[in-house]
Amino acid sequence: MINKFNLKKGYKLSLILLLFVCFSCKETKEEPSKDFVVTENLSEDELKYRPLYHFTPKNNWMNDPNGMFYLNGKYHLYFQYYPEDNVWGPMHWGHAISEDLINFKEQPIALYPDELGLIFSGSAVVDYHNTSGFGMDGKVPVVAIYTYHNMEGEKRGDLDFQTQGIAYSLDEGMTWVKYNENPVISNPGIKDFRDPKVIWDTKTKRWIMSLAAGNKIMFYSSSNLKDWDFESDFGEEKGEHGGVWECPDLFPIKVEGSEEYKWVLLVSINPSGPNGGSATQYFIGDFDGQHFVLDDNFSKQLDQYNSIWLDYGRDNYAGVTWSNIPMIDGRKLFIGWMSNWDYARDVPTYKWRSTMTIPRELNLIRNDEQYTLLNQPVKELNNFISRKIEKDMLSSGEELSNILNERDIDFNKLNLKFQLKGLGENEYRFVFNNNSDSLIIGINNLTKTLFLDRTKSGKVEFSEKFASHISKVNLPEPLEKVKVQILLDKTSVEVFVNDGAIVLTELFFPKEPFDEFFIESEDSEFKISNVEIAELKFD
């Protein structure tokens, strides 16, 4: 007997069971885009698939988040952008700004290619002490550090076609001037030499750069953001190496519930993610201003699992954190590109391609000598709840009519939370569906896996890799209880398990919106508690 806990749009919440539920190298100022046009009169598919509360560009191609910083109440998000087509092309830095981490307003293009190359991924820092010397008339410079990609050199077969350049802004990131002595770091003969992420190290009083170099991360230091010294490298024999390492991010973080600090190193890789294609792994250790050294306990975790992933879904890649978050806030705030290089160019959106994940807060916990980097939606999302239905416990045989009071819950903008307790050796499926499509998230305690199944979620034929298999996470042991949060936004699902200890992020393209959700299992004994069904207020 399949027991089912059912939530259907426009219907009352009900329990259906008897027992239970369940380019120039001269100093140049970047000019605002002359062709920045707001898209109007979207097609039916564009209206159907453009997210409501995740950032997308209004037009054309986007990939990696870049250059993110906070200043004077504004969160700046730059991103890899090609303004002339909806597939990857000569890279620019697009730009968007938010005051609440949820609503991002697109700005004119920030950085354009020049004769040194295309503008690939990088970072930005607020240089309060004017170490760079770019500040003038009391204006604090913001300095962007990015990769130049020389297409002609790549076509010739050169190894040194990627170098690192800088630009600065004196108007809080709205316009930029490229440094007249770029590049600031030449290429030592490494084909993939890119994606500089820079932080200020408070102990050594220097800028530290993490740079992806093929199959490792190289660390550089500088006192002025112009002159860089190589310090060390990390990773040739650590973690997953089935693809190229990209988009590193090194930062210190306090271990929750203690006075201990550790350093986190994020490293994206393509391909060889845990469920195919692109993904982001992480490492926990210590950094002395020169060397990153793995923590002994985390090293044992790697010996056991080979790689530890920030997100086990197929659509969270190249993510990095914002710089200059005020100490009074203290959070590590992250955002990723919500796609996968296996099919990013093929997804069935046409005026634009690609979406960012919801901004997330990263936290580090330690249990039984093991470290876990949690990632959860930022708390600001709670400010956008238009209606919410809560239930402490759904108990055996309980009548649950009148909970919804006949109110619609729009599944296009859903924030759903619940806990399951008393799980046994069974499978538990969390199902979204409509008349023809379904999206299934689940726990299988027989096989000790979490899974996300989008194989019948709607349009899947655009790429043979998109729905070729069910994404799975291996569990060390069966789950007796579990806490789940699910964000649904038209064409994306972000699943946060046990406060973000395990996360799965994936795209889907239903033929029509989902209008029903249920939890089903052959187990008649498990309990559902702390149910919170929230609709988010976005149009």
Residue pairs with C-beta under 8 A, 6 or more apart in sequence:
1 17
1 522
1 524
2 520
2 521
2 522
3 16
3 17
3 19
3 20
3 21
3 22
3 520
3 521
3 522
3 523
3 524
4 16
4 17
4 21
4 22
4 518
4 519
4 520
5 15
5 16
5 21
5 22
5 394
5 518
5 519
5 520
5 528
6 13
6 14
6 15
6 16
6 516
6 517
6 518
7 13
7 404
7 409
7 516
7 517
7 518
7 533
8 515
8 516
8 517
9 408
9 409
9 410
9 411
9 515
9 516
10 406
10 408
10 515
11 404
12 400
12 401
12 402
12 403
12 404
12 405
12 406
13 389
13 400
13 401
13 403
13 404
13 533
14 400
14 401
15 21
15 22
15 394
15 397
15 398
15 399
15 400
17 397
17 524
18 397
19 396
19 397
19 524
19 525
20 394
20 395
20 396
20 397
20 524
20 525
20 526
20 527
21 394
21 519
21 526
21 528
22 394
22 428
22 519
22 520
22 521
22 523
22 524
22 526
22 528
23 112
23 113
23 114
23 115
23 116
23 117
24 114
24 115
24 116
24 178
25 114
25 115
25 116
25 178
25 180
25 181
25 182
26 178
26 180
27 177
27 178
27 179
27 180
28 114
28 177
28 178
29 175
29 176
29 177
30 109
30 110
30 111
30 112
30 167
30 175
30 176
30 177
30 178
31 112
32 108
32 109
32 175
33 83
33 108
33 109
35 83
36 106
36 108
36 109
37 58
37 59
38 58
39 46
39 58
39 59
39 351
39 352
42 50
42 351
43 350
43 351
45 348
45 349
45 350
46 349
46 350
46 351
48 490
48 513
49 348
49 349
49 490
49 491
49 509
50 56
50 349
50 352
50 490
51 355
51 489
51 490
51 491
51 492
52 412
52 413
52 489
52 490
52 536
52 538
52 539
53 102
53 358
53 381
53 384
53 413
53 489
53 536
53 538
54 338
54 355
54 356
54 357
54 358
54 489
54 492
55 77
55 96
55 104
55 355
55 356
56 62
56 352
56 354
56 355
56 356
57 79
57 81
57 94
57 106
57 352
57 354
58 106
58 351
58 352
59 83
59 86
59 351
59 352
60 81
60 82
60 83
60 84
60 85
60 86
60 351
60 352
60 353
61 81
61 82
61 85
61 86
61 87
61 88
61 89
61 352
61 353
61 354
62 79
62 80
62 81
62 94
62 337
62 352
62 353
62 354
62 356
63 79
63 80
63 88
63 318
63 337
63 339
63 344
63 354
64 79
64 80
64 121
64 195
64 247
64 317
64 318
64 337
65 77
65 78
65 79
65 318
65 319
65 320
65 335
65 336
65 337
65 356
66 78
66 79
66 80
66 93
66 121
66 122
66 123
66 124
66 146
67 76
67 78
67 93
67 110
67 122
67 123
67 124
67 144
67 146
67 173
68 75
68 76
68 77
68 78
68 123
68 124
68 320
68 321
68 322
68 323
68 335
69 76
69 124
69 125
69 126
69 142
69 173
69 322
69 323
69 324
70 76
70 322
70 323
70 324
70 325
70 326
71 126
71 142
71 172
71 173
71 324
72 172
73 99
74 97
74 98
74 99
74 172
75 97
75 98
75 99
75 101
75 322
75 333
75 359
76 95
76 96
76 97
76 124
76 173
77 95
77 96
77 97
77 98
77 104
77 335
77 356
78 93
78 94
78 95
78 96
78 110
78 111
78 124
78 144
79 93
79 94
79 95
79 96
79 337
79 356
80 91
80 92
80 93
80 94
80 120
80 121
81 91
81 92
81 93
81 94
81 109
82 88
82 89
82 90
82 91
82 92
83 92
83 94
83 109
86 349
86 350
86 351
86 352
86 353
87 345
87 353
88 344
88 345
90 113
90 118
90 151
91 113
91 118
91 119
91 120
91 149
92 109
92 110
92 111
92 112
92 113
92 119
93 109
93 110
93 111
93 119
93 144
93 146
94 106
94 107
94 109
94 110
95 106
95 107
95 108
95 109
95 110
95 173
96 104
96 105
96 106
96 107
97 104
97 105
97 107
98 104
98 105
100 380
100 383
101 333
101 359
101 378
101 380
102 358
102 359
102 378
102 380
102 381
102 383
102 384
107 174
110 144
110 173
110 175
110 176
111 119
111 144
111 146
111 167
111 176
111 178
112 119
113 119
114 178
116 148
116 150
116 163
116 165
116 182
116 183
117 148
117 149
117 150
117 151
117 161
117 162
117 163
118 148
118 149
118 150
118 151
119 146
119 147
119 148
119 149
120 146
120 147
120 148
120 149
120 162
120 194
120 195
121 146
121 147
121 194
121 195
121 246
121 247
121 318
122 144
122 145
122 146
122 147
122 164
122 195
122 196
122 197
123 144
123 145
123 146
123 196
123 197
123 198
123 320
123 323
124 142
124 143
124 144
124 145
124 173
124 323
125 142
125 143
125 145
125 198
125 199
125 200
125 207
125 225
125 323
125 324
126 140
126 142
126 323
126 324
127 134
127 135
127 140
127 141
127 142
127 143
127 168
127 225
128 140
130 140
130 141
131 207
131 223
131 224
131 225
132 141
132 143
132 166
132 168
132 224
132 225
132 226
133 224
134 141
134 143
134 168
134 170
134 177
135 141
135 170
136 170
139 170
139 171
141 168
141 169
141 170
142 168
142 169
142 172
142 173
143 166
143 167
143 168
143 169
143 225
144 166
144 167
144 168
144 169
144 176
145 164
145 165
145 166
145 184
145 196
145 198
145 209
145 225
146 164
146 165
146 166
146 167
146 196
147 162
147 163
147 164
147 165
147 193
147 194
147 195
147 196
148 162
148 163
148 164
148 165
148 182
148 183
149 161
149 162
149 194
150 158
150 161
150 162
150 163
151 161
152 161
153 160
153 161
154 161
159 187
159 189
159 190
159 191
160 186
160 187
160 188
160 189
160 190
160 193
161 187
161 191
162 187
162 190
162 191
162 192
162 193
162 194
163 182
163 183
163 185
163 186
163 187
163 193
164 183
164 184
164 185
164 196
164 209
164 211
164 228
165 178
165 179
165 182
165 183
165 184
166 178
166 179
166 182
166 184
166 225
166 226
167 176
167 177
167 178
167 179
168 176
168 177
168 179
169 175
169 176
169 177
170 177
179 226
181 226
184 225
184 226
184 227
184 228
185 196
185 209
185 211
185 220
185 228
187 193
190 213
190 214
191 214
192 212
192 213
192 214
192 244
192 245
192 246
193 211
193 212
193 213
193 214
194 211
194 212
194 246
195 211
195 212
195 246
195 247
195 248
196 209
196 210
196 211
197 209
197 210
197 211
197 247
197 248
197 249
197 250
197 320
198 207
198 208
198 209
198 210
198 225
198 323
199 207
199 208
199 250
199 251
199 323
200 206
200 207
200 208
201 207
201 208
201 221
201 287
201 289
203 289
204 221
204 289
206 221
206 222
206 223
206 289
207 221
207 222
207 223
207 224
207 225
208 219
208 220
208 221
208 231
208 250
208 287
208 289
209 219
209 220
209 221
209 222
209 228
210 217
210 218
210 219
210 248
210 249
210 250
210 265
211 217
211 218
211 219
211 220
211 248
212 218
212 244
212 245
212 246
212 247
212 248
212 267
213 233
213 245
214 244
214 245
215 235
215 236
215 241
215 244
215 245
216 233
216 234
216 235
216 236
216 245
217 233
217 234
217 235
217 245
217 248
217 250
217 265
217 267
217 292
218 230
218 232
218 233
219 230
219 231
219 232
219 233
219 234
219 250
219 290
219 291
219 292
220 228
220 229
220 230
220 231
221 228
221 229
221 231
221 289
221 290
222 228
222 229
231 289
231 290
231 291
232 290
232 291
232 292
234 265
234 283
234 291
234 292
235 245
235 267
235 283
238 283
238 294
238 302
239 267
239 269
239 281
239 283
239 302
239 306
239 307
239 308
240 269
240 272
240 281
240 306
240 307
241 269
241 272
242 269
242 271
242 272
243 269
243 270
243 271
243 272
244 269
244 270
245 267
245 268
245 269
246 267
246 268
246 269
246 270
246 318
247 266
247 267
247 268
247 280
247 317
247 318
247 319
247 320
248 265
248 266
248 267
248 268
249 264
249 265
249 266
249 319
249 320
249 321
250 263
250 264
250 265
250 266
250 287
250 292
251 263
251 264
251 321
251 332
252 261
252 262
252 263
252 264
252 287
253 261
253 262
253 263
253 264
253 332
253 362
253 363
253 364
254 260
254 261
254 364
255 261
255 262
255 364
255 365
255 366
255 371
256 363
256 364
256 365
256 366
257 365
258 366
260 366
262 284
262 285
262 286
262 295
262 364
262 371
263 284
263 285
263 286
263 287
263 292
264 282
264 283
264 284
264 332
264 362
264 364
264 373
265 282
265 283
265 284
265 285
265 292
266 280
266 281
266 282
266 310
266 319
266 320
266 321
267 280
267 281
267 282
267 283
268 278
268 279
268 280
268 281
268 317
268 318
268 319
269 278
269 279
269 280
269 281
270 277
270 278
270 279
270 317
270 341
271 277
271 278
271 341
271 342
272 279
273 279
273 309
273 314
273 317
273 340
274 307
274 309
274 312
274 473
275 312
275 313
275 314
275 469
275 471
275 472
276 314
276 340
276 342
276 465
276 468
276 469
277 314
277 340
277 341
277 342
277 343
277 465
278 314
278 317
278 318
278 339
278 340
278 341
278 342
279 309
279 310
279 311
279 312
279 314
279 316
279 317
280 309
280 310
280 311
280 316
280 317
280 318
280 319
280 336
281 307
281 308
281 309
281 310
282 308
282 309
282 310
282 373
283 292
283 294
283 298
283 302
283 308
284 294
284 295
284 298
284 364
284 371
284 373
285 292
285 293
285 294
285 295
285 298
286 292
286 293
286 295
287 293
294 302
295 371
297 369
297 370
297 371
298 308
298 370
298 371
300 369
301 308
301 370
301 371
302 308
308 373
310 316
310 319
310 373
310 375
310 503
311 336
311 375
311 503
311 504
311 505
312 450
312 471
312 472
312 473
312 502
312 503
312 504
313 452
313 471
313 494
313 495
313 503
313 504
313 505
313 506
314 340
314 342
314 471
314 505
314 506
314 507
315 338
315 339
315 340
315 492
315 505
315 506
315 507
316 336
316 337
316 338
316 357
316 503
316 505
317 336
317 337
317 339
317 340
317 341
318 336
318 337
319 334
319 335
319 336
319 337
319 357
320 334
320 335
321 332
321 333
321 334
321 362
322 333
322 334
322 335
325 331
325 332
325 333
331 361
331 362
331 378
332 361
332 362
332 363
333 359
333 360
333 361
333 362
333 378
334 359
334 360
334 361
334 362
334 375
335 356
335 357
335 358
335 359
335 360
336 356
336 357
336 505
337 354
337 356
337 357
338 354
338 355
338 356
338 357
338 492
338 505
338 507
339 347
339 353
339 354
339 355
339 507
342 463
342 465
342 466
343 462
343 463
343 465
343 466
344 353
344 354
345 353
346 462
346 463
346 466
347 353
347 354
347 462
347 463
347 466
347 507
347 509
348 459
348 462
348 509
355 491
355 492
355 507
357 494
357 505
358 377
358 378
358 381
358 487
358 494
359 377
359 378
359 380
360 375
360 376
360 377
360 378
360 500
361 375
361 376
361 377
361 378
361 379
362 373
362 374
362 375
363 373
363 374
363 375
363 376
363 500
364 371
364 372
364 373
364 374
365 371
365 372
365 374
365 501
366 372
372 501
374 499
374 500
374 501
375 496
375 500
375 503
376 485
376 496
376 499
376 500
377 415
377 485
377 487
377 494
377 496
381 415
381 487
381 536
384 536
384 537
384 538
385 415
385 534
385 535
385 536
385 537
386 535
386 536
386 537
387 407
387 409
387 534
387 535
388 532
388 533
388 534
388 535
389 403
389 404
389 407
389 409
389 531
389 532
389 533
389 534
390 531
390 532
390 533
391 400
391 403
391 531
392 529
392 530
393 527
393 528
393 529
393 530
394 400
394 527
394 528
394 529
394 531
395 527
409 533
409 535
410 535
411 432
411 488
411 513
411 514
411 515
411 517
412 488
412 489
412 490
412 513
413 488
413 489
413 490
413 535
413 536
413 537
413 538
414 486
414 487
414 488
414 533
414 534
414 535
414 536
415 485
415 486
415 487
415 532
415 534
415 535
415 536
416 484
416 485
416 486
416 488
416 517
416 532
416 533
416 534
417 483
417 484
417 485
417 486
417 530
417 531
417 532
417 534
418 483
418 484
418 519
418 528
418 529
418 530
418 531
418 532
419 481
419 482
419 483
419 484
419 528
419 529
419 530
420 428
420 443
420 481
420 482
420 484
420 519
420 526
420 527
420 528
420 529
421 480
421 481
421 526
421 527
421 528
421 529
422 480
422 481
422 525
422 526
422 527
423 443
423 445
423 478
423 479
423 480
423 481
423 482
423 523
423 526
424 445
424 523
424 525
424 526
425 445
425 446
425 478
426 445
426 446
426 521
426 522
426 523
427 442
427 443
427 444
427 445
427 446
427 521
427 522
428 442
428 443
428 444
428 445
428 519
428 520
428 521
428 523
428 526
429 440
429 441
429 442
429 519
429 520
429 521
430 440
430 441
430 442
430 484
430 486
430 517
430 518
430 519
431 438
431 439
431 440
431 441
431 516
431 517
431 518
431 519
431 520
432 438
432 439
432 440
432 488
432 493
432 514
432 516
432 517
433 439
433 514
433 516
434 510
434 511
434 512
434 513
434 514
434 515
434 516
435 512
436 458
436 511
436 512
437 456
437 457
437 458
437 510
437 511
437 512
437 514
438 456
438 457
439 452
439 453
439 454
439 457
439 493
439 508
439 510
439 514
440 451
440 452
440 453
441 450
441 451
441 452
441 453
441 484
441 486
441 493
441 495
441 504
442 450
442 451
442 452
442 453
443 449
443 450
443 451
443 479
443 482
444 450
444 451
445 478
445 479
448 474
448 475
448 476
448 477
448 478
449 472
449 473
449 474
449 475
450 472
450 473
450 475
450 497
450 502
450 504
451 470
451 471
451 472
451 473
452 470
452 471
452 493
452 495
452 504
452 506
453 470
453 471
454 460
454 466
454 467
454 471
454 506
454 507
454 508
455 467
455 469
455 470
456 467
457 467
457 508
457 509
457 510
458 508
458 509
458 510
458 511
459 509
459 510
459 511
460 466
460 467
460 509
471 504
471 506
473 502
473 504
482 497
482 498
483 497
483 498
483 499
483 530
484 495
484 496
484 497
485 495
485 496
486 493
486 494
486 495
486 496
487 493
487 494
487 496
488 514
490 513
491 507
491 508
491 509
491 510
492 505
492 506
492 507
492 508
493 504
493 505
493 506
493 508
494 503
494 504
494 505
495 503
495 504
495 505
496 503
497 503
497 504
519 528
